[in-house]
């Protein structure tokens, strides 16, 4: 499957569990790109009437098949969820390093659901995704939190 990593991560914050699923080639071909795959994952796994603000809503981060390729304008990452405004499909895109970094971490999509009991962060290291306590980061500015994490993981 050229352009795909072939793996979807599922994070259940309520249970504190991370699982992975193979991205099947027929799904990747039928639901092309981050938006297509995001729509498929959202509607396949979201119950009708799910509260967009509730823990059962899905927050899906995606990278399309061209993300990270040496080609103009393909470095975008996508986010898909159920819209609080319309109650239907919501997709958003961002440039920068997030999309390629997600792809190069070994995942085509990261699906997050549930609600953690306390602040947590997700760490991807050498293709392994883990959930960690973020209590020491709570209340810090984004700049301070980033510096703290960079210092903690520098050289690891």
C-alpha positions as a printed NumPy array, in Angstrom:
array([[  0.   ,   0.   ,   0.   ],
       [  2.159,   2.826,  -1.244],
       [  1.687,   6.035,   0.728],
       [  0.205,   4.369,   3.797],
       [  1.8  ,   3.098,   6.98 ],
       [ -0.986,   0.518,   7.379],
       [ -1.746,   1.182,  11.032],
       [ -4.427,   2.986,  13.066],
       [ -3.968,   3.716,  16.791],
       [ -6.988,   3.681,  19.106],
       [ -6.655,   5.511,  22.421],
       [ -9.349,   5.04 ,  25.051],
       [ -8.631,   7.66 ,  27.715],
       [-11.37 ,   6.33 ,  30.023],
       [ -9.782,   2.871,  30.111],
       [ -6.211,   4.134,  29.74 ],
       [ -5.64 ,   1.7  ,  26.866],
       [ -3.881,   1.94 ,  23.526],
       [ -4.581,  -0.593,  20.774],
       [ -3.725,  -0.741,  17.102],
       [ -5.635,  -1.896,  14.071],
       [ -4.389,  -2.739,  10.603],
       [ -5.541,  -0.334,   7.906],
       [ -6.96 ,  -2.65 ,   5.291],
       [ -6.059,  -1.893,   1.69 ],
       [ -9.688,  -1.988,   0.514],
       [-10.6  ,   0.676,   3.108],
       [ -7.643,   2.877,   2.118],
       [ -8.593,   2.617,  -1.563],
       [-12.303,   3.275,  -0.994],
       [-11.888,   6.169,   1.49 ],
       [ -8.97 ,   8.075,   0.017],
       [ -6.877,  10.549,   1.996],
       [ -7.111,  11.837,   5.542],
       [-10.605,  13.225,   5.044],
       [-11.949,  10.045,   3.469],
       [-10.423,   7.754,   6.076],
       [-11.547,  10.112,   8.843],
       [-15.147,  10.075,   7.589],
       [-15.068,   6.276,   7.41 ],
       [-13.68 ,   5.89 ,  10.937],
       [-16.066,   8.462,  12.392],
       [-19.248,   7.052,  10.907],
       [-18.234,   3.4  ,  11.378],
       [-17.523,   3.9  ,  15.078],
       [-19.737,   6.743,  16.297],
       [-23.24 ,   5.974,  17.541],
       [-26.059,   8.167,  16.189],
       [-26.881,  10.991,  18.574],
       [-23.464,  11.01 ,  20.262],
       [-22.941,  14.264,  22.155],
       [-20.176,  16.203,  20.335],
       [-18.907,  17.395,  23.748],
       [-19.195,  13.965,  25.381],
       [-16.497,  11.375,  26.003],
       [-17.99 ,   9.035,  23.379],
       [-17.231,  11.454,  20.551],
       [-14.112,  10.618,  18.56 ],
       [-11.201,  12.954,  17.904],
       [ -9.312,  11.593,  14.912],
       [ -5.895,  12.821,  13.765],
       [ -4.905,  11.704,  10.263],
       [ -2.216,  11.856,   7.607],
       [ -3.135,  11.167,   3.974],
       [ -1.167,   8.981,   1.571],
       [  0.828,  11.893,   0.125],
       [  1.579,  13.515,   3.491],
       [  5.323,  13.719,   3.969],
       [  6.064,  13.017,   0.304],
       [  8.496,  15.187,  -1.591],
       [  5.704,  16.967,  -3.442],
       [  4.289,  20.5  ,  -3.025],
       [  1.317,  21.141,  -0.713],
       [  0.959,  17.607,   0.676],
       [  2.334,  18.089,   4.191],
       [ -1.004,  18.702,   5.863],
       [ -2.502,  16.813,   8.757],
       [ -6.237,  16.41 ,   9.252],
       [ -8.504,  16.33 ,  12.3  ],
       [-11.995,  14.82 ,  12.077],
       [-14.734,  14.732,  14.712],
       [-18.459,  15.273,  15.198],
       [-19.155,  18.995,  15.032],
       [-20.598,  20.694,  18.129],
       [-22.119,  23.304,  15.816],
       [-23.934,  21.038,  13.352],
       [-23.841,  17.584,  14.943],
       [-22.41 ,  16.239,  11.687],
       [-18.975,  15.724,  10.153],
       [-16.268,  18.284,  10.967],
       [-12.829,  18.296,   9.353],
       [ -9.942,  20.686,   9.779],
       [ -6.431,  20.818,   8.337],
       [ -3.076,  22.239,   9.345],
       [  0.28 ,  22.546,   7.677],
       [  3.637,  22.349,   9.359],
       [  5.266,  19.246,  10.768],
       [  2.327,  17.545,  12.483],
       [  1.041,  15.587,   9.461],
       [  4.426,  14.248,   8.345],
       [  5.454,  13.549,  11.948],
       [  2.273,  11.524,  12.506],
       [  2.915,   9.562,   9.317],
       [  6.592,   8.94 ,  10.08 ],
       [  5.662,   7.74 ,  13.579],
       [  4.095,   4.728,  11.882],
       [  0.392,   5.629,  11.952],
       [ -2.099,   6.785,   9.333],
       [ -4.589,   7.756,  12.035],
       [ -4.801,   8.202,  15.795],
       [ -8.347,   7.912,  17.167],
       [ -8.977,   9.276,  20.669],
       [-12.111,   8.68 ,  22.719],
       [-13.116,   8.775,  26.353],
       [-12.157,  11.035,  29.207],
       [ -9.108,  10.63 ,  31.421],
       [ -9.549,  10.952,  35.193],
       [ -6.537,  13.279,  35.341],
       [ -4.438,  15.218,  32.798],
       [ -2.475,  12.961,  30.456],
       [ -0.37 ,  13.27 ,  27.335],
       [  0.324,  10.832,  24.527],
       [  3.873,   9.907,  23.62 ],
       [  4.922,   8.238,  20.385],
       [  8.399,   6.746,  20.513],
       [  9.762,   4.444,  17.834],
       [  6.237,   3.594,  16.674],
       [  4.916,   2.815,  20.162],
       [  2.155,   5.043,  21.542],
       [  1.776,   5.358,  25.328],
       [ -0.313,   7.421,  27.764],
       [  1.487,   9.381,  30.511],
       [  0.52 ,  11.472,  33.55 ],
       [  0.625,  15.181,  32.685],
       [ -0.017,  16.519,  36.186],
       [  3.332,  18.316,  36.299],
       [  2.446,  20.122,  33.063],
       [ -0.993,  21.25 ,  34.205],
       [ -1.211,  25.021,  34.486],
       [  1.981,  25.685,  32.528],
       [  1.942,  27.811,  29.399],
       [  2.361,  25.905,  26.141],
       [  5.917,  27.228,  25.875],
       [  6.774,  26.025,  29.398],
       [  5.112,  22.637,  28.834],
       [  7.008,  22.136,  25.57 ],
       [ 10.321,  23.057,  27.23 ],
       [  9.602,  20.669,  30.103],
       [  8.875,  17.775,  27.713],
       [ 11.859,  18.554,  25.499],
       [ 14.156,  18.576,  28.546],
       [ 12.664,  15.305,  29.817],
       [ 13.003,  13.445,  26.518],
       [ 16.156,  15.026,  25.133],
       [ 18.56 ,  12.286,  24.155],
       [ 16.036,   9.476,  24.656]])
